[in-house]
Amino acid sequence: MTLTAEDRLEILELVTRADNAATARDPGGYTLLFTEDAIMTGGMGSAHGRQELRETVAAVWAAEPSGALHLTLNATIQQDGPGALVTSVMLMLAADSTRILGWANVRQLTRRTPDGWRIASREIQPARTP
């Protein structure tokens, strides 16, 4: 399979929708963007499957400052077997956008499902917290 321009756009929109759900603190909407068997790992622990992912992100977001904005920057997409690997930088800004709260390198393996592209794994490598 070769990734089409439409695939790449859908994958970028998927990553953006995940950021929007994180900013809105919507664990239900966030986890629907993942496959049923998704895995997320990072500095805050790991989660396997949608239910554990939902609980984990809810706890992580509750510990963040209110209104923190999640942004994905410099996303690149490359073919990875039947899926696509998205590498990017996640930037978290304070609600007033005057302070960077932290940033991380992110690797997401996405997979085409009957419901469209979904995140099958997400690895968050915290780079620095100011």
Secondary structure, DSSP 8 states (H G I E B T S, - for coil): ----HHHHHHHHHHHHHHHHHHHTT-HHHHHTTEEEEEEEEETTEEEEHHHHHHHHHHHHHHHS-TT-EEEEEEEEEEEETTEEEEEEEEEEE-TTSSSEEEEEEEEEEEEEETTEEEEEEEEEEEEE--
